[in-house]
Amino acid sequence: MKKNSSDNNDKTSKYKGLKEKLEENSEWPIKYMYKFIVPNETEKVEKVKEAFGGKANIKTNLSKTGKYISITITTTENNADDIINKYKSLENIEGIVAL
């Protein structure tokens, strides 16, 4: 399915605001906390974990219903672009929600 330009503009503006906030409120490098919710499917959870390699502190928590897993990842990032690129790299995981 081809993405239309308004989808791309929405994502670009979302990341633009995040980048501005990170750059104005941060001295680099920083410890950054990512939070995601993913469906309780091993493959999806592992994709998120693998994206951060061995350099991150990763905690998971199963939802009450067992349908979802929350993933909290704390890692050191060198600049705002690294953070935004990480979010972008995970967008293709079906059902992922970045908080």
Phi, psi and omega per residue, in radians:
M1 nan 2.295 -3.128
K2 -1.435 2.312 3.104
K3 -1.413 2.440 3.108
N4 -1.533 2.887 -3.032
S5 -1.144 -0.484 3.128
S6 -1.195 -0.578 3.042
D7 -1.064 -0.796 -3.138
N8 -1.146 -0.681 3.116
N9 -1.133 -0.691 3.110
D10 -1.072 -0.776 -3.136
K11 -1.177 -0.718 -3.138
T12 -1.088 -0.773 -3.130
S13 -1.188 -0.601 3.090
K14 -1.076 -0.825 -3.119
Y15 -1.268 -0.526 3.113
K16 -1.084 -0.788 3.116
G17 -1.117 -0.717 3.107
L18 -1.097 -0.783 -3.133
K19 -1.053 -0.771 3.139
E20 -1.070 -0.779 3.131
K21 -1.109 -0.761 -3.137
L22 -1.109 -0.763 -3.082
E23 -1.235 -0.567 -3.108
E24 -1.468 -0.354 -3.065
N25 -1.972 0.168 -3.016
S26 -2.297 2.548 2.921
E27 -1.953 2.271 -2.976
W28 -1.689 2.615 -0.098
P29 -1.279 2.792 3.131
I30 -2.275 2.772 2.932
K31 -1.497 2.201 -3.089
Y32 -2.133 2.411 3.134
M33 -1.891 2.083 3.033
Y34 -1.683 2.501 3.038
K35 -2.320 2.300 3.137
F36 -2.354 2.673 2.931
I37 -2.118 2.263 3.131
V38 -2.304 2.679 3.032
P39 -1.012 2.595 -3.114
N40 -1.309 1.286 3.100
E41 -2.296 2.131 -3.033
T42 -0.886 -0.778 -3.094
E43 -1.042 -0.740 -3.118
K44 -1.214 -0.733 3.115
V45 -1.094 -0.758 -3.127
E46 -1.146 -0.640 3.098
K47 -1.052 -0.731 3.123
V48 -1.128 -0.845 -3.126
K49 -1.054 -0.767 -3.111
E50 -1.106 -0.535 -3.130
A51 -1.095 -0.388 -3.104
F52 -1.804 -0.065 3.107
G53 1.022 -2.701 -3.087
G54 -1.603 0.067 -3.035
K55 -1.581 0.044 -3.020
A56 -2.037 2.685 2.998
N57 -1.603 2.062 -3.047
I58 -2.085 2.227 3.072
K59 -2.173 2.458 3.114
T60 -2.175 2.692 3.129
N61 -2.559 2.207 3.132
L62 -1.397 2.400 3.108
S63 -1.191 2.851 -3.131
K64 -1.017 -0.647 -3.114
T65 -1.454 -0.256 -3.118
G66 1.431 0.075 -3.106
K67 -1.447 -0.420 -3.041
Y68 -2.324 2.765 3.037
I69 -2.217 2.278 3.018
S70 -1.606 2.447 -3.135
I71 -2.190 2.148 3.078
T72 -1.974 2.195 -3.076
I73 -2.205 2.180 3.087
T74 -2.016 2.225 -3.114
T75 -2.653 2.857 3.088
T76 -1.558 2.266 3.114
E77 -2.104 2.552 -3.051
N78 -1.595 -0.374 3.135
N79 -2.900 2.953 -3.093
A80 -1.105 -0.623 -3.138
D81 -1.091 -0.647 3.100
D82 -1.070 -0.717 3.140
I83 -1.150 -0.829 -3.123
I84 -1.117 -0.723 3.117
N85 -1.103 -0.597 3.108
K86 -1.140 -0.822 3.092
Y87 -1.016 -0.787 -3.127
K88 -1.086 -0.659 -3.104
S89 -1.184 -0.360 -3.111
L90 -1.720 -0.115 -3.102
E91 -1.031 -0.458 -3.069
N92 -1.390 -0.047 3.098
I93 -1.401 2.024 -3.077
E94 -1.081 2.231 3.069
G95 1.544 -0.035 -3.129
I96 -1.275 2.465 3.058
V97 -2.191 2.151 3.073
A98 -1.649 2.285 -3.133
L99 -1.819 nan nan
